[in-house]
Amino acid sequence: MAVVTWKPQLSAVLSAPNAQIVFDSSKIPGEILDLMVVKTDVLNANPKLGKALIGAWYETLAVMFKNDAAGQAAQTAMAKASGTDLAGFARQLATTHLFTTPADAYAFVTADRVIKSMDSVRKFSFEHGILGQGASSADAVGIQFPAGKVLGDSHNLKMRFDSGFSKLAMDGKL
């Protein structure tokens, strides 16, 4: 039997006799991303939404990683919401990369590494039929990156990596 899962459920699966990890995403850093996704038209019509979301993200992280009662309470609440306890949540955080500062997020999204990773993802997606039956190649859909770089069809953009809100947060302009 094979199972695909993530933490905290992975811990329960690994407690079964003879369970073993065949592959984990640490082998492909930057290819599986936890993202905040907002439709482009919604974000364009409501730029304050983007500012509010990214501001809330960094405010939450600031509280969450405090080494005090507030940080402990935040992590305890998040652990419970994740279906685990504080120790399980700590194990989950240990293997989850979070962009804890706007500068970290900005550096990631503006680097060539994200373009290379997304190129691998789109090619894998095409090869395994994930882009849909009408996709004639990995270029059927477009992915836009900061500075206007596009992989695939620039007239069929389905994903945009936007560095603007991270830059605003980095510059203290939210």
C-alpha angles and dihedrals in degrees: 000000000000127000132190113206145133137220135328090023090049090067091058092047092050091053089068117100113270093006114151139172113249096180137353132193093245084083091065106041115190095018100090107049133184101222141181105227126195126170110255095233091051092049093046091051093044111032089163087067090061091048092048094048096049091042091052090048094056093040089053092049091048091056094038095056097043112119093227142079093286092053091047091049092049093050092045091053091047091048091053091048088050092053096250142087130258093272091049091048090051089054089049092051091048090065099035119086111219123187093231095179132041088237091058092051093045092049091050098047094045096047126096090239093076090051091052092047094049090047088057091046094051092047091049089047092053094045090053097044095250094129090064138258094286095056109111094183143353085272093066091099129038132230117195124206132189116289089035098283110155131191113202128351110004089195092057103047111173100166133033126189104210119195094179099093093045088051091051090050091046090053093046092245102126 
